[in-house]
Amino acid sequence: MSFNKFLQISITLLFCIFIPLKVGATVLYLIPQSQTVYQSETFIVEVRLDSEEEWINAVKINLNFPQDKLKVVDVGKGGSILTLWPEEPFYSNENGNLSLIGGIPGGFSGEGKLLSI
């Protein structure tokens, strides 16, 4: 039954390339998809998900970014469709990666925000 499916999204994504990625029946994308940012400026990117009418109840994401070009300053869960966090979102500027694991009791179908970076 699709409601009980465990959705695992493992993605290698350079933040410099704001192209939606399709994994199974799900699209993971960043908002804004493009913007001009100058050296030493801070900006916010939302990690969003479109389940494309499939029901999901869990998400696992691994993002990689060029640590010589970008640095994560903070990760925000506010407004996220994920309400269960078995592990807090984790990022390492040294390794250039960010990971999150979250769940949605009752499941979710549609478009929604996962995280702000």
Secondary structure, DSSP 8 states (H G I E B T S, - for coil): -GGG----------TT----EEETTEEEEEESS-----TT-----EEEEE-TT--EEEEEEEEE--TTT------B-TT-S--EEEEEEEEETTTTEEEEEEEEEEEE-SEEEEEE-
